[in-house]
Structures are given as C-alpha cells and as structure tokens.
Amino acid sequence: MSSPAPAVIPGAAKAKLQVLRGIRAGRTYGIKEGGVTYIGRQGAAPVDVNLNDHEQSKVPVKQNRFVLVYFDKAGLGLAFTGEPVGAFLNRAPIAPGKRFPLKGDDLVQVGNVVFQVKVIAKKRTGVQK
C-alpha cells in the first residue's frame, strides 16, 4: 500500500506547530523548511521540540526522536518512529515508518502533548512582478 498524497502548501508559506495540550500550552515551534523537524525527548540525538518541556514524564527511552516532521518538495508530512510513547494524527494512531501528509489545523499528538499544525501565508510587501 502506498502512502497518501502529500499535502500541498501554498507557495511562500511557513508552517508551525502550536502546543495545545502540555505544560507550556500556546508555545509555537517553526517547522524547518526544506528539512526535518524532530519531536522527542532530549537525549543522544538532538531534537527541535523537546517533550520534556511540555510533560513531567521521566520515562527513560531507547530512542529519543519520536516524530519527524517534513517540510520539503513533497509537501508537509510526518512520520512516526515507533517508540512506545505513541503518536496520533487527528486522534487516529499512526503506523511507524510511513509518511503521512499534514495540512493546516491538523492535530498531532506525541505522548501526552498535542500540537496543532499552523500554515501561515507569507505577506507580500511592496510591488511584486
């Protein structure tokens, strides 16, 4: 079975993750354009969104990168690594190892932390040809 089609992001748009449920609800994180944004817990590999900042879990983990958020030529999407913390897209569990498309207002849950995807169109300034 093939992965769903990638989400189309308007040209010159930015994408962000906003924490809806967690200790620091309301905080936003930019999604790296042209690369991968890593969601996980501080550990051996660096993460861009540290779940330790949003939950009080002291559970040791073997792998500290749980969800990879892509913003590349294929569009905006995410993949789950399969760690026991669990990951959900719009309240449905996601299978590890597959890329799933994301769009604005989607809900991404990693462990007990819930994020909302925000797609922001870049404002045009001045006269553009």
N, C-alpha and C positions, 0 to 999 in steps of 0.2 A: 504494500500500500504506500502511495506517495504522500509527502507532506502537503498540507493545504497551501494554497497560493499565498505569496507574501502580501502583506498589507501595503497599499500604496500611500505614500506620504507626499503631501503637496510639496512642490519644489520650494526650496529655500525655507524649509520649516525646521524647527527644533523639537526635540522630544525630551520629556522629563518624566520622572517618577515622583509622585507625591505620596507621602505616608498618610494613610487614612486611619490605620489602627496600629498603635505601637506607643512606646513611651514618649516619643517626640513627634506626635501626630502633627501634620501640617508642614513638616520639613520636605523640601524638594531636592532632587538629585538630577543633574543633567545626564542624559544618555549620550555616550560618545558617538559622534557622527563618524562614520567610516570605520568603526571598530566594535569592540565588545565592552560592555559594562558588566562587571562581575558583582553579583549579590551573594553574600555569605557571611561567615564569621572570621574575624581576624585570626590568622594562622600562618602556615608556611608560605602560602601563595598570597600575594596582595589582593585585596578586594576593594571595589569602589563604593559599595554600600555595605556597611558593617552592621549586621543584625544585632550585634552586642549593644549598639547604641539605642536599640528600639525594644529590646526584650531583656528579661532578667535571667535568661537561661544560662546555666553554667555547664551545660551538657558537652562533654568532650566529643570532638568529631574527627574522623579519619581524613576526610577531605573537606576543605573549608569553602570551596566555591560551589554553591548550590544551584544557582540560576545564572545563565549567560543571556544578556540582552543584546541583540544585534541591531545595528542601525547602519546598513550598508546598501550596496547597489540593489540587492534583492528586497530591500524594504526594512521594515521594523519587525522584529520577531524575537522569540525567546526559546531557550532550550533548558531542560532540567537535567541535572547530572545524575539523579537517582539516589541522593543521600536520604536517610530516613526522616529528615525534617518535613518532607512533603512539599509539593508545590501545586498550586491551583491557578487556573485561568478562568475568570468569570465563574468562580465557585466549582468548576469541574476539575478533577485531578488530571494532571498532565503526565504522560508517559515519558520516561527518561530517554535521552538520546535522539529525540526528534525536535525539529524546529517548528514552532507554532507562530503564525502571524499575529501581530499586535496592531491595534488601532486606538485612536483617542478614546478615553473613558473606560478602556478595559481595566479589569481588576486583576492584579497579580498578588497571590498570597504565597509567602515563603515562611514556613513555620507558623508562628502566630502573628506575623506582621503582614498588613495588607497595604498594597500600593495601588494608586490609580495612574494610568498612563495619560499624560497630557501632551497633545501635539499643538504647538504654537507656531502660527504662521509668522515669519519674519516680516516686519513692517518695511514697506518701501519708503525710501527717503529721496526727496528731490525728483527731478525728471529722469526717467529711465527710458532708454530707447531699445 
